[in-house]
């Protein structure tokens, strides 16, 4: 018997690796790294974490068969050639179809495979499906309340602590101009990580003939992510000690000079299996009960992990494979080049893409209300945006990006949300400092200086009126659209068409001349 540990299941505390003393098999396959032009930090994080995990197991006396191969199939075949007829046990992969594919590969090589529940999540498929069977519609808020009741987190005698379930209304502040948040943690690469980093740079730069921009699109800065259990634990402690208190207030804020603010930055170790959702939730809850961390911050963080992350995992499981290609708005435009190059005069978009190119990361509001918002307003095919997110972000896996991007970000399906998350420049101006230094005017809808988000927003509502006007959550915005006369709408359409045309042609200037010439 051999325990197979996948690259996003790097736990020693749960699952078959914790319950059995059998040898462990790991396969490091370079073919995985060529499926998409991944950000170098994504590849370094995965491969370095795998090698550190291997070494940690060996240090406590476990036998680890670590296979480096071109493909996963080759790695499994080599193991089973050395161990004919081996029985392999593994936690069920989170990504759709991966379990069936894994079984096919093991059996083709002469072994047998047993898949067990994935203990890196709090809710298993049976429990979720039982809850869903009684629900009129799958709503994250309803699921989150069910989760709170069943776990007891932030509950007091059956009622939510603080008298309400959700403190999101308190989490929309913007920091003052002179605000100085704590420094985000950075984990100095050790010898293993440096070796992986050099190998990734040599092996995967370019070499993507079938992918746009190859492996050279990013402009990576220093690698800073935790890739060991010890560093992941330190990342959690640092968040709770230094940034949790103000996390709630500023979780939706965007600042040009502060990429992390008070965000936890725990998605990478969570999605690799170095941290478990239960331990990060309980650390935050304990900080509320024992250390007076503000309830709006703790509840907001708990909701992200206990509610949103778990909900997305199961909606993805139930909606695949259709969710991957869902496109209920008929969006068919290609992804603009600026998502790869970062070359644009739009300050908010340039800052978000620049952060992705440098770190493989931007926080959730930049992902939703800048990058996904722009793609949705332009009419970009949801699957195309999903591929970019999957390639560009260090914390991205298919089960994560697909429901967030196709479901919530682009409204390709209504399995996640009941309305599209789109906005004009008004939201970005309110929640960020980007508009202050931008050449585009956030208060203008048409004309050369008008922020592109504005015309695109009203044009989007106009184009999809038949599909969206009857939505009870869209009534107010359509009443504002009704206030525009024919001349205004014609000008909106003209400006939106020009923006789409120029972005589609790879142009960085979305007006007749660089707006720097207009002065103030």
C-alpha positions, -999 to +999 in steps of 0.1 A: +000+000+000+012+035-009-002+069+000-002+092-030+001+129-020-008+155-046+008+189-049-021+207-033-026+182-005+005+189+015-008+181+050+005+157+075-023+161+100-053+147+082-060+122+054-044+089+047-009+102+052-018+110+088-037+077+094-012+053+079+025+045+081+027+033+045+053+048+021+043+080+004+044+086-034+048+121-049+051+129-086+066+161-098+056+164-134+069+192-157+039+187-181+017+203-155+038+234-157+033+237-194-005+235-196-007+273-192+019+301-191+019+301-153+034+329-133+069+318-122+060+323-085+031+298-089+055+271-102+081+279-075+054+277-048+041+244-059+074+226-066+092+240-037+064+232-013+063+196-026+101+192-021+099+207+014+071+184+023+090+154+010+120+163+031+099+169+062+084+134+059+118+118+054+131+137+084+106+119+107+114+085+091+088+081+065+096+065+032+089+089+003+091+078-034+096+111-051+093+108-089+104+136-112+090+130-146+078+146-178+042+136-172+022+124-142+015+092-162+053+086-166+058+091-129+031+067-119+042+041-144+078+043-131+066+038-095+044+008-104+071-007-125+092-008-093+062-019-072+040-041-094+003-043-084+007-016-057-025-004-040-025+034-040-047+055-017-052+092-020-075+120-010-100+129-037-087+158-058-107+190-057-106+197-094-132+182-117-123+149-134-090+146-116-101+116-096-113+097-126-082+106-145-060+095-117-078+061-114-073+056-152-035+063-149-030+040-119-050+012-134-033+015-168+001+011-150-011-021-133-021-007-098-053-001-080-065+032-065-087+040-035-100+076-032-110+088+002-127+121+013-106+152+010-101+163+046-087+197+036-122+211+035-147+214+064-178+201+046-178+169+026-199+163-005-226+143+013-232+169+040-233+198+014-257+179-008-280+171+021-281+208+030-286+217-007-316+193-010-336+214+014-326+248-002-348+266-026-317+281-042-281+277-034-272+310-017-238+315+000-254+335+028-277+306+037-249+281+035-227+303+057-254+305+084-258+268+083-221+264+086-220+288+117-248+267+133-232+234+127-197+244+138-206+268+166-181+294+153-191+329+165-223+316+180-238+322+214-268+300+226-278+294+190-276+330+180-248+349+161-224+367+183-231+405+181-267+399+171-262+397+133-248+372+109-229+395+086-210+427+092-201+434+056-217+468+058-190+478+083-162+466+060-162+493+034-139+519+048-109+534+030-077+543+049-066+579+052-039+592+028-012+590+055-022+555+067+007+532+073-004+495+074+019+468+088+044+453+064+032+421+047+053+390+057+080+378+035+097+344+037+133+343+027+139+315+002+161+287+015+184+265-005+156+243-018+135+273-029+164+290-046+172+258-064+136+255-076+135+291-086+166+287-108+152+255-123+119+272-131+136+301-147+157+279-169+131+253-177+098+272-182+108+307-196+094+306-231+087+271-243+049+276-246+044+276-283+007+270-280+001+297-254+000+335-258+030+353-243+048+321-234+064+320-200+079+355-202+049+377-196+054+382-159+079+406-143+085+387-111+098+404-080+114+385-050+096+353-041+079+358-008+053+330-002+054+304+026+062+269+012+068+250+045+044+241+073+065+262+097+064+293+075+026+288+069+021+287+107+042+319+110+021+335+083-011+328+102+004+341+135+016+373+117-019+379+103-037+375+136-011+395+155-006+424+130-033+427+104-065+410+116-077+439+137-082+463+107-089+436+082-126+442+082-125+479+079-102+479+049-108+446+032-125+463+002-101+492-001-075+496-029-043+517-025-018+523-052+012+521-028-001+492-006-008+459-023-015+439+008-031+463+033-046+440+060-054+410+038-044+376+053-023+364+024-031+329+035-047+316+003-014+302-010-007+279+020-044+271+024-047+260-013-015+240-011-027+221+021+000+236+043-028+252+064-062+238+071-094+259+071-103+248+106-071+261+122-072+295+105-108+300+115-102+290+150-072+313+153-093+342+143-122+332+166-098+328+195-084+363+188-119+377+191-127+359+223-093+362+240-076+392+225-105+416+217-100+416+179-130+435+164-160+414+155-165+429+121-129+419+111-131+384+126-166+377+111-155+390+077-125+367+077-144+337+090-171+343+063-144+342+036-131+308+047-160+291+064-186+304+040-173+315+006-143+291+001-163+260+011-194+271-009-174+277-040-158+243-038-191+225-037-209+247-063-180+239-086-182+202-079-220+202-086-219+224-117-190+210-135-182+203-163-208+228-177-195+256-155-161+258-172-177+269-205-209+286-191-216+318-210-252+329-204-245+365-216-230+353-249-197+371-243-173+362-271-145+388-271-108+377-266-090+388-235-072+421-242-034+421-243-032+445-213-040+416-190-007+401-199+014+433-205-001+457-179+003+485-205-027+508-201-035+544-191-062+532-167-046+536-133-066+510-114-062+483-141-025+490-146-019+488-108-038+455-105-021+439-135+013+452-124+008+435-090-001+403-107+030+405-130+052+411-101+038+389-073+012+366-089-013+382-066-039+409-061-066+410-034-102+399-040-117+434-047-091+440-074-099+406-089-136+412-088-143+449-092-114+459-115-101+429-135-133+408-138-155+439-140-136+453-170-136+419-188-174+415-182-182+450-194-161+445-225-178+411-232-148+389-228-155+352-230-156+339-194-134+309-201-107+332-216-106+353-184-107+321-163-076+308-181-058+340-174-066+339-137-056+303-135-022+310-151-016+344-134-022+338-097-001+319-072-031+307-053-051+296-084-064+261-090-092+252-113-117+245-085-110+280-071-109+302-102-138+287-121-167+295-097-152+328-088-144+340-123-171+322-145-197+323-118-193+355-098-168+376-118-183+374-153-219+361-145-213+334-171-237+313-149-262+322-122-252+292-101-232+315-078-248+349-079-282+363-089-268+394-107-236+405-124-210+422-103-204+452-125-199+488-118-190+522-132-160+542-121-180+553-091-172+522-070-135+523-079-133+560-070-150+554-037-129+525-027-095+535-040-070+563-046-065+552-082-087+579-097-067+608-082-037+603-104-055+588-134-056+606-168-093+596-171-121+614-154-142+591-132-171+616-133-174+617-171-191+591-192-184+603-227-157+624-243-119+618-246-112+621-209-141+600-197-132+569-177-137+539-199-156+520-171-185+545-173-195+541-209-188+504-208-210+501-178-241+518-193-235+502-226-234+468-208-268+474-192-282+486-224-270+456-244-282+431-218-315+448-209-337+419-220-318+395-198-312+417-168-340+443-164-364+418-148-338+410-121-352+424-088-317+434-078-312+455-109-342+478-107-324+509-094-297+508-120-322+504-148-342+534-135-310+554-140-305+540-175-341+551-183-331+586-174-307+588-203-322+602-236-314+589-271-286+613-277-269+603-244-272+566-252-258+571-287-228+589-272-224+561-246-225+534-273-200+553-295-175+557-266-179+520-255-174+508-291-142+529-294-129+515-261-136+479-271-121+485-306-088+499-292-084+474-264-091+446-289-063+460-311-039+460-282-038+498-279-029+513-246-045+547-253-083+547-253-087+582-267-077+601-298-044+611-281-025+603-249-045+621-223-013+633-207-016+661-233-048+673-218-032+685-186-054+690-155 
